[in-house]
Amino acid sequence: MIVILLGPPGSGKGTQVDQTCQKYNLLPVATGNILRNLIATNNICEKSLAKMMGTGELFPDEIVNNLVVEAINNNVCNADYTYKNNYKGLLFDGYPRTVGQAAFLENILNKINKKVDCVLVFNIPHSMIVERITARRVDKTTGKVYNLISMPPPPEVIDNLIQRIDDTEEVIKNRLNIYKKQTEPLIEYYSKSNLIKNVDASKEFEITEKNISLALQEFV
């Protein structure tokens, strides 16, 4: 099963990734996390990536496409196209973000005899997004995502939490504008193949999790 999570920043995709992957034994391919790990190396090249992430701009297709190809090649056997480490599929979070990236992904999956099974579209009023994102915190050791309002961290990890460089209000508003312009057309793109499943992401974590399970049940 290959699943894509699609939705505006702050819609809760990242908080659902771990649970969904564990439940269905999927490998998460989260380009945002991959890029942040690259930036953490502090190489000169990666510093330019950090500057770009700090503005909310989308990364060039060449960069993210190469990261996705590497992730797929590292986790799919070339001989028989089976998944390594007993995974049963892939879950893409943060990719594709443009129609061009979607076409590239489709081509890569065709080469390994795979296809996208479902695109989960997280729907949420934009009025909730700024509040959500500015309250988001990440455990710098485990990478686990918390929210100071809706999903507060346990006391023992508070001192280990950081705010991502792209989680400021200014960056968020820019990212929402970019999403509307460049990413929303993906909904139309995938609708043509009847791959879209809408998820109300404005609810509590457990309700959203249940909605995801309902959307994916036919593919299990």
N, C-alpha and C positions, 0 to 999 in steps of 0.2 A: 504494500500500500504506500503510495506517495501522496503526501498532503502538503498543501501550501496554506500558510496563515497570511491573510491579507486584511489590512485595516490601518487606520491612521495611527500615528504615534500616540501612545497613552491609552490605546483601546484595550490593553491587557493581554496582548499576544504573548509577551515574554513570561508573564506569570503563569500561563497555562502550558508552556512548552514542556517542562519537566514532567508534570503529571500525565499529559497526553502521551509523551514518548514512553514513559514507564508502563502505562496501561496497555499500549499497543505494540510495545517493543520496537519503537522507531528510533532511528538515529537522527538527532537534531542537527540541522545545518543552519546555524544562525550567523549570518554574515556580519552582523553588528558585533557580536562577541569575538569573531575571528579578527576583525579589524582592530578592535580595542586591544586584543592580545598582541597584535603586531605593533601598535602604538606604544605599548608598555615596554618594548625592547629598547626604545629611546634612540634608535638609529636615525641618522639624518633624514633618510627617505621617509621614515615613519612619522617624523615630526611634521612633515607637510600634510600627512593624513590626519594628524591630530588637529591641525589648524582647520582643515576642511570639515571635520566632524564638529568642531566648535561653532561652525556657522549654520549647521543643519543641512548643508548642501548634499546632494546625492553624489556618491563616488562614481568615477568614470566606469563605464561598462567593462572596459578591458580589465580593470583591477578586480571587480567583484566576480566577473565571469570566470577569470582564472582561479579565484579562490574556490568557487563552486565546483569547477572541473576537478581540482585537486582533492576536494572533500569526497566527491563521488568516486574518483579513481582509487582513493585510499580505502574505500569501504565496500567496493563491489568487485568481485572476482572477475578478471578479464576472461577466464576460460569458459565459465558457464553462466556468468551474469548473476550469480547468487550473492546475497549480502554476507559480509564477514561478521564475525562475532555474534552469530545467531540473530542479527537484526532481521526484522520482517518488512522493513521499508524505511523511507526517509520522510522527515518533516522539515520543510523549509520555512524559516522565520526571518523576515527582512529581505527576502529574495523570492521571486523577481520583484522589482519595483517599477519597471517600465515595460512597455509592450516589446521593445527590442530585447530585453533580458528574458522575457517569457518565451519568445521565439527561439532564442539561443538555448534555453533550458530544454525546450521541446526537442530540439535537434540532438542535444547531448543524450537525452534519455532514449531517444529512438535508436541511437547507436548501441545501447546496452539492453535493448529490448524491453524498455520500461516506459511508463507513461504516467502523467498526473491523474490521480483518481478523484481528487476532491480539492476544492478551494474554499476554505472557510473564511467568510468575510465577517469581520468583527465590526458590528455597528454600534455607535455610541454618539450621543450629542457632543458637538465640539465644545459646548459650554462646560462639560465635565473634564475635558482633557487637560487643560492647563493646571487645574487643581490636582489632578492625579499625578501628572508627571513631576511637578515641582515637589511633590511629597514622596517621590520614589527614591529609594536607597538600595544600594547593592553591597552585599558582603564581599569585601575585596579579596577574601581568601577562597570562599566557595563559589562565588558568582551568583548566589541565590538572591532573587529580587524581592524586596519588601515594599510596602507602602505605609507611610506613617499614619495615614487615615484609614484606609480600607483593609490593610493587611499588615498590622504592626509587627515589628520584629520582637523576638524574645529578649528580655533584658541582658542576657549574657553575650549577645552579639552586637549590641548598640555601638560599642566603642570601635567595632571593626567595620562600620558602615561608611560608605562614601556616596557622594552624589556625582553622577556621570556628567562629563563636560557638556553633553548635549541635552541636559535636563533643566536648563534655565528657561525662564519665560520668553525671552527674546528669541532664543533658538527654536523653542517649541512653535511659536507663531510662524516662523519662517518654514519650519518643517511641514506644518499644516498646509501652508500655501503651496509648497512643492508637491505634497501628496495630492492635493486636489488637481493640480495641473498635470502631473506626470504619472501618478500611480492609479488614480481612479479609473482611467481608461482600461486598466487591466480587468476591471469588473466586466466591462462590455466584451473584452477579448475572450475571457473564460466563459461568459454567459453563452456565447455562440456554440460552445461545446457542452453546454448543460452541466458544467462542473461546479457551479456556485451553490454553496450552502450558507445561508445567512445565520449569524449567531448574534443574539442580543447581548452585547458585552457591557451593558450599563448596570447589570445586576451584580450580586455578590459572587465571590469566587466559586462557591459550590454550585450555584445555579448555572453559571456560565459553563462550568465543567460538565454538568449534566446535559446542557444543550449541545455541547461538542460531542458527547457520547451518542446522543440521538442522531446527530448529523452523520456520524461515521459508522453507525451500526450496519448499514447495508454493505460496507466494504470489508467487514471483519470475516 
